[in-house]
Amino acid sequence: MVEPRFKRNFDALPEIGSTVLLDGDEGKHAASVRRMRVGEAIALTDGRGAQVRGSVSGVAPKSISIKVESAERVGEPALRIRLVQALAKGDRDELAVQAATELGAIAVTPWQAERSISRWDEAKAIKGRDRWQVICDEAGKQAIRAWFPEVEPLVSTEALAIFIRNRDLGTVLVLDPTSTKGLSQAVESITADASIREVTLVVGPEGGISETELELFEAAGAIRVHLGSDILRTSTAGMAAIAVINAANGSYR
């Protein structure tokens, strides 16, 4: 049985046999919702590589104490995968972010695309980013990950093109069903080049990425790739692409 996992920040790894406190929202959830009991196994992570396992040694109304049995730091993935996800209506963008986290994305960037039906003003951008971070944290815990994606500030099309041009996003693949180059071709080149440490996937909204945006990104250095003859929804395109990269990179061996 896999022990429940909670998020807790660690400045330094705790010593074996020491006791750490889980409080705040996570502690309250562990004590009041999950109803953790003394003696039960539990795991903690800061989502930045620290992993701590132990057993519950004390329970309070809004916190629990954990006796540490093991503690380690896990390095980042050899190939970092970033998802640039266009805002989409309903919960489709949130589903995309959740799936990307479960499949190993290390960063997520919300993108206000030209054809995005959902629009974030300044106030909504702050709330939306926080909401996406909660989704990433919850999905990271569910997937037993030591590294959770960090959700970055909302970007415009123009800002995204600048990041691509400045190579801030590593190798950038724009999912475009009209492209003549398949994702597998691009991934084969990426996995064969050990110097490539980061890949960014750009996924458009429901109406797709406009031709103006495609030309702008390509001019900045991005590579347009397709996922096959089928057209996937914005909620599944990134997930499918990450799975292809993981398979080629040996993550499923």
Phi, psi and omega per residue, in radians:
M1 nan 2.348 3.129
V2 -1.500 2.239 -3.108
E3 -1.224 2.616 3.080
P4 -1.106 2.565 -3.059
R5 -2.085 2.417 3.137
F6 -2.260 2.737 -3.120
K7 -1.679 2.286 3.103
R8 -2.611 2.336 3.126
N9 -1.292 2.495 3.101
F10 -2.293 2.067 3.008
D11 -1.272 -0.611 3.086
A12 -2.566 2.647 3.133
L13 -1.144 2.367 3.118
P14 -1.268 2.726 3.132
E15 -1.368 2.614 3.085
I16 -1.074 2.323 3.136
G17 1.623 -0.217 3.119
S18 -1.395 2.965 3.138
T19 -2.029 2.317 3.098
V20 -2.085 2.660 -3.114
L21 -1.827 2.348 3.018
L22 -1.932 1.897 -3.124
D23 -2.209 -2.749 -3.099
G24 1.167 -2.727 -3.118
D25 -1.085 -0.695 -3.128
E26 -1.170 -0.726 3.120
G27 -1.133 -0.725 3.111
K28 -1.113 -0.707 3.120
H29 -1.122 -0.754 -3.128
A30 -1.108 -0.721 -3.065
A31 -1.407 -0.758 -2.988
S32 -1.694 -0.550 -3.105
V33 -1.699 -0.945 3.118
R34 -1.331 -0.314 3.124
R35 0.916 0.897 3.090
M36 -1.094 2.505 -3.099
R37 -2.113 2.725 3.126
V38 -0.981 2.317 3.129
G39 1.701 -0.294 -3.126
E40 -1.299 2.533 3.117
A41 -1.294 2.561 -3.095
I42 -2.656 2.684 3.096
A43 -2.258 2.552 3.114
L44 -2.213 2.582 3.037
T45 -2.605 2.657 3.050
D46 -1.687 0.031 -3.127
G47 1.291 0.070 3.116
R48 -2.147 0.484 3.038
G49 1.901 -0.311 3.141
A50 -1.409 2.351 3.090
Q51 -2.307 2.200 -3.138
V52 -2.233 2.304 3.087
R53 -2.138 2.605 3.137
G54 -3.067 -2.746 3.123
S55 -2.336 2.634 -3.133
V56 -1.197 2.212 -3.140
S57 -1.921 -0.213 3.122
G58 -2.886 2.568 -3.117
V59 -2.273 2.246 3.045
A60 -2.071 2.971 -3.116
P61 -0.974 -0.598 -3.071
K62 -2.241 0.333 3.134
S63 -2.829 2.857 3.037
I64 -2.408 2.709 3.077
S65 -1.874 2.500 -3.088
I66 -2.229 2.258 3.014
K67 -1.518 2.129 -3.029
V68 -1.334 2.227 3.109
E69 -1.927 -0.447 3.070
S70 -2.726 2.639 3.131
A71 -2.641 2.352 -3.121
E72 -2.676 2.834 3.008
R73 -2.006 2.287 -3.131
V74 -1.816 2.286 -3.129
G75 -1.237 2.819 3.099
E76 -1.139 2.743 3.067
P77 -1.033 2.575 -3.136
A78 -1.074 -0.608 3.081
L79 -2.059 1.943 3.132
R80 -1.394 2.300 3.107
I81 -1.995 2.179 3.121
R82 -1.961 2.437 3.065
L83 -1.924 2.126 2.947
V84 -1.752 1.879 -3.020
Q85 -1.903 2.123 3.081
A86 -1.170 2.510 3.059
L87 -1.088 2.439 -3.118
A88 -2.404 2.797 -3.092
K89 -1.271 2.837 -3.133
G90 1.089 -2.412 3.138
D91 -1.952 0.364 -3.061
R92 -1.163 -0.671 3.101
D93 -1.208 -0.601 3.112
E94 -1.176 -0.667 3.080
L95 -1.098 -0.679 3.126
A96 -1.124 -0.747 3.140
V97 -1.138 -0.734 3.124
Q98 -1.073 -0.855 -3.118
A99 -1.121 -0.705 3.136
A100 -1.080 -0.666 3.110
T101 -1.121 -0.825 -3.129
E102 -1.059 -0.517 -3.094
L103 -1.609 -0.003 2.990
G104 1.952 0.165 3.098
A105 -1.037 2.510 -3.091
I106 -1.844 -0.227 3.109
A107 -2.707 2.632 3.135
V108 -2.359 2.310 3.118
T109 -2.161 2.063 3.057
P110 -1.298 2.422 -3.052
W111 -2.222 2.193 3.066
Q112 -1.502 1.568 -3.093
A113 -1.386 2.833 -3.125
E114 -1.013 -0.679 -3.077
R115 -1.744 0.206 3.095
S116 -1.152 2.175 3.080
I117 -1.294 -0.714 3.065
S118 -1.273 2.370 3.131
R119 -2.216 2.348 3.104
W120 -1.912 2.076 2.974
D121 -1.422 -3.044 -3.048
E122 -1.039 -0.797 -3.121
A123 -1.187 -0.731 -3.109
K124 -1.213 -0.496 3.125
A125 -1.127 -0.645 3.118
I126 -1.198 -0.827 3.136
K127 -1.143 -0.704 -3.132
G128 -1.129 -0.707 3.107
R129 -1.115 -0.758 3.109
D130 -1.078 -0.722 3.132
R131 -1.092 -0.777 3.122
W132 -1.128 -0.604 3.130
Q133 -1.163 -0.692 3.074
V134 -1.051 -0.756 3.126
I135 -1.069 -0.755 3.120
C136 -1.111 -0.758 -3.130
D137 -1.105 -0.789 -3.132
E138 -1.142 -0.728 3.119
A139 -1.183 -0.635 3.110
G140 -1.115 -0.721 3.100
K141 -1.153 -0.741 -3.128
Q142 -1.094 -0.639 -3.110
A143 -1.508 0.059 3.137
I144 1.002 0.841 3.126
R145 -1.671 2.581 3.057
A146 -1.593 -0.358 3.121
W147 -2.065 2.156 3.081
F148 -1.810 2.575 3.083
P149 -1.122 2.515 2.992
E150 -1.685 2.176 3.136
V151 -1.472 2.152 -3.083
E152 -1.652 2.941 -3.125
P153 -1.089 2.694 3.094
L154 -1.013 2.396 3.090
V155 -2.079 2.631 3.017
S156 -1.552 2.998 3.089
T157 -1.070 -0.737 -3.124
E158 -1.110 -0.761 3.129
A159 -1.136 -0.696 3.135
L160 -1.085 -0.723 3.121
A161 -1.097 -0.663 3.108
I162 -1.136 -0.753 3.116
F163 -1.077 -0.682 3.123
I164 -1.140 -0.793 -3.099
R165 -1.113 -0.656 -3.107
N166 -1.444 0.029 3.132
R167 1.126 0.444 3.112
D168 -1.246 -0.294 -3.045
L169 -1.956 0.246 -3.132
G170 1.219 -2.562 3.058
T171 -1.375 2.180 -3.038
V172 -1.903 2.172 3.087
L173 -1.966 2.115 3.119
V174 -1.744 2.099 -3.126
L175 -1.320 1.989 -3.047
D176 -2.444 1.933 -3.090
P177 -1.116 -0.256 3.129
T178 -1.555 -0.088 -3.115
S179 -1.184 2.631 3.092
T180 -1.597 -0.101 -3.116
K181 -1.846 2.230 3.141
G182 -1.400 2.680 3.126
L183 -1.030 -0.705 -3.107
S184 -1.037 -0.644 3.107
Q185 -1.097 -0.804 -3.132
A186 -1.148 -0.721 -3.108
V187 -1.159 -0.621 3.112
E188 -1.053 -0.715 3.120
S189 -1.198 -0.666 -3.109
I190 -1.166 -0.833 -3.092
T191 -1.219 -0.356 3.124
A192 -1.444 -0.221 -3.105
D193 -1.893 1.807 -3.074
A194 -1.150 -0.294 -3.123
S195 -1.338 -0.278 3.137
I196 -1.459 1.986 -3.072
R197 -1.898 -0.228 -3.093
E198 -2.489 2.348 3.102
V199 -2.176 2.309 3.102
T200 -1.965 2.274 3.083
L201 -1.841 2.218 3.120
V202 -1.850 2.076 -3.095
V203 -2.034 2.233 -3.100
G204 -1.442 3.091 3.138
P205 -1.431 -2.959 -3.081
E206 -0.978 -0.719 -3.110
G207 -1.461 0.045 3.135
G208 1.488 3.025 3.127
I209 -1.495 2.295 -3.104
S210 -1.176 2.765 -3.141
E211 -1.105 -0.618 3.100
T212 -1.076 -0.763 3.122
E213 -1.157 -0.738 3.129
L214 -1.037 -0.784 -3.141
E215 -1.145 -0.661 3.133
L216 -1.126 -0.791 -3.126
F217 -1.182 -0.718 -3.134
E218 -1.133 -0.696 3.115
A219 -1.125 -0.494 3.135
A220 -1.408 -0.191 3.097
G221 2.078 0.037 3.115
A222 -1.324 2.786 3.132
I223 -1.963 2.189 3.117
R224 -1.500 2.261 -3.127
V225 -2.399 2.678 3.082
H226 -1.953 2.836 -3.118
L227 -1.824 0.250 -3.100
G228 2.069 -2.941 -3.067
S229 -1.365 -0.380 -3.135
D230 -1.436 2.631 3.074
I231 -1.792 2.027 -3.112
L232 -1.604 2.696 3.071
R233 -1.241 2.797 3.117
T234 -1.079 -0.432 -3.138
S235 -1.346 -0.300 -3.079
T236 -2.081 -0.289 -3.067
A237 -1.084 -0.838 3.139
G238 -1.102 -0.688 3.129
M239 -1.060 -0.789 -3.138
A240 -1.119 -0.714 -3.118
A241 -1.162 -0.735 3.126
I242 -1.111 -0.670 3.113
A243 -1.085 -0.688 3.115
V244 -1.122 -0.765 3.130
I245 -1.123 -0.759 3.128
N246 -1.064 -0.723 -3.137
A247 -1.127 -0.745 -3.133
A248 -1.230 -0.509 -3.096
N249 -1.516 -0.020 3.116
G250 1.466 0.227 -3.090
S251 -1.194 -0.357 -3.079
Y252 -1.746 0.113 -3.130
R253 -1.364 nan nan
